[in-house]
């Protein structure tokens, strides 16, 4: 069967289509509803535009990889929407958000509430509430299409999607009095309270101090970016920002919920929802149409044989990415990491069955290819430099440097963690471009930009060494568990080398190294079993540990003196008087 958007998901398990799936959702289960909405929204918000609009802008794989990049363009012709699902009955006055209420026939009570005339008046009232919120030129068509229809029923939802996918504000799904999901409201506004959330979060993680304007100014962008990424977005439009902050509020209040949003610029359906395995934050998922890179030969064959391609010629698939959130950790050299990829799934366009265990976006080979193309001036894409400048192509050194700055910024925490082989290749390419004597004269007119890129690169080089110390602190190295002696020996060995380089290190990394060393020195196990015991009571192994501990004490003292020299202002020179 040749795939079109009309026959998408027509062969769901059991030989049913989406309409039958909608009718079977009677128990009010949030995760079951989510599975249905994944397919319904993929069909009408992704596949229909792909098949009906020329030059549909597929999502690039890297756009689904944290940290997320700022959107470049808004595609007005594409659908965009937001929604909230609450698996409970709504209390109109008590809810913390505004919406136009729609009533289900399930909620009619009292004498005479079951008559056909009453149901007809209710359907007309619901349809009028919806019609008032769409452009005037579309109102008559909608009234004719849904005259006498219960638009709140889930079975009507897919027919309503062309309207709901082009409304400025959100629609609401909730339970009826019988525990069934229905369309409970339209034209909903999500309260964001961004200022309050931002400041409270910054205070909690120690990036802000009450009344400290300078500290707030220095760290505001970091906090804003980290907070937004926790909920699946860069710093973006009001629609997605308010959805993220509303999901945060619902999660903190203990609600069971789902918030979903599709931006016309990101072309990606982002979902934040309650999940039993997500304890601290709502789970984040993204759904988008992406093209599988041709160098994934085994993956391309697997997906092709299984019929997973929406467009076999362009290798387009429906990709769902599941993310894992991380609490802010000031002691981690990758402290800006709020989100990481935990799973990737490709959804079959006919059966709706998802296959996992694939790697479509998290690929060091693709990263390295892109880096090579950038420095050679062969990359023809576009990027946003420092959140405000769109750079197209890499035909000049200035553009290449701006691309490198964006590439290093996006992949910083991955480069810090990736294998030695991958890192060695990155170093070879970057050193060959940034340090080449042949490029010196060409970089002179853009020295400030060159220094910015070099600073990004230097931070990664230094942070990789600090990352090794972080692993040693946990008594881990290359996946192996270390003894205390092996940990101390390796830790002091690296510190002995670093003390000669530390004068050039970033202040925050120097502080991190000293803090890690002090953590080891305060280890209760070491004190109890080795440091506080007499030499004659220790074995040869214990004496070695005590010796290495003493060596670490000396190194920490040296590092403390280096830090003091770095932070002290230079002393004024005495003037000689004649």
Phi, psi and omega in degrees: 000130177283130185280137168224167182293332181295322182264011177299137178059035179271353182237048178296156180310135183093004179072020183256161174258189182294324180298318178294323178298320179296319181293334183277350182277084184246350187264000176072025180279126185296315183292326176294319177296320180300317179300319178294315181293327176305314183286317181298314181288325176298321182291310189269334183261342180242304186290317181300311176299323181298318184275341186253340181254137177289143175058048177302130183280092177303150177281128176288145183307319184295337181291341179265002183258121178295152358282144188284144183268155177292139180294145182267310185232157172250127182262095187299333183281349181270154178289155174209142182200168169217155182205159173227139177239126176237112183282062178197168173287144179272147172246106194306315182285327187277344183294154184264015177218161183260144176196161173272120188281142171241145186248134176272145174301336177300334187265007175282130181227160174096170181300137176076007184277353184259359184290157180296324181295320180294315180297323180292319178295321179295316179298319179294320179295317178297316181295323178294321179298320179288316184299324180299340186257012178241163180303146186301323184292343181260355189291315182297319180298317181294319180298318179294320184293323187246019179301127179075006182261142174279096184287349179279341182293142181297334179292341177268353190299315184293325177293331180278344187304319178305329177280313184295329182284356179235020176267142182295324185249175192277158168250161191234132172243139179205183179277147165276180178295343178262008176081015178262147176286142175209164175284108189262346182188160177224170177055048183269143175250130179265126176286134183257322183049043187301316182300313180296314182297318182297313183289320178296319180293317179298321177295320184293323182269003175084010179275340176242155170230141184303124177081358182267093183295321183295317179293322178296316180296320183290327189247357186301313183296320178299312182296315180301313182295316181296316182296316180294319182293330175306331183251015168096014184224156161281188174284109191225205187296165181298321182301312183283327177296313181294325176297317180295314181291327177292319176299321178297317181294316179297319180296316181293334180273001177083014180289148165269124191200170167216129173243132182227143182211142174235121178266146178285348177263323182271345179053027186232130176275114180254131182237132173239123186208158178291138178212139183301333180272352180257100189272319189264331182221158174294149178291144180244131175226152175230143181232126184203163172267120180228161177257129179283130182297140185294340181284349173279067190298316181295319180294317179300317180295316180300313182290322179295314180296328181273358179074029184274349184281130171289320178224097184301326182296319180262002179058043183273133178229161171270111185252130173248127180243128178254134185245160176239130180270151181235133173296148178297131180232104181294344182267005180256132182295340175258048188294348178275000183281105177261336189216145174217157181281129179250333181201146175235134181227138174255127184264129180292130186287349178251314184269342182075002181283135182260136173250135183242192182077014180257160176233096183263324188247335187265077193227116182290331180296315178296320178302314184291323176300316180296318179299315178301316180296323181295308185291336178274353182076024184252005180267130188247014179279198179222158183211156175262119181266121178053037170073359186222343184244124176273123180249125182249119176078171183229041185279350177234161179296324179299317179294321179298317180296321179292321175296317179298319178301314180293320180296314180294323179295314182294317189259012186308307186289335176287318180297324178299327187259341188290172188295163179296323180297313179297315182296321180298322178292321178298315180299318181299316182290313183292317178297321180296334180263309187286332184252002183294128177301331180294337182264356187303309183295325180291330181278343185304315180293344181236043185300320182296318179294317178301319180293324177296316178295317179297323178296317177301314182295317180297320179299317180296317179301315181290320183294330177299321178292321178293325178298323177299319178295323177299317179295318179297326178301328177269009182058044178232143173205117180053041176082359181257141175279132184255152170285167178298321181294316179297320178297312181296320181296313180293318182297311181292328178297316180292319179296325179297323177285321185292333185297336178276342181257342192298337180297336180261002184279156176293143184305317184295329179285324175299313179299321181295318180298313181296319180296320178296317179298318179294328176298318178294318181295336180264007182298121184295322180298315179297318181295314185292319189262345185223303189295317185272007180256152179290151182302321183292343179269357184257149173283176178300321177297317180295322179294323178295319178297316181297322179295314180294326177298315178297322177297321179294322177301316180296319180294320178297320177298318179295318179295324177298320179292322178297316180296321180296319179295325181291325187266344180286138175291148180296141180284141178293140180281138177288134179274132177277129178258136181266000000 
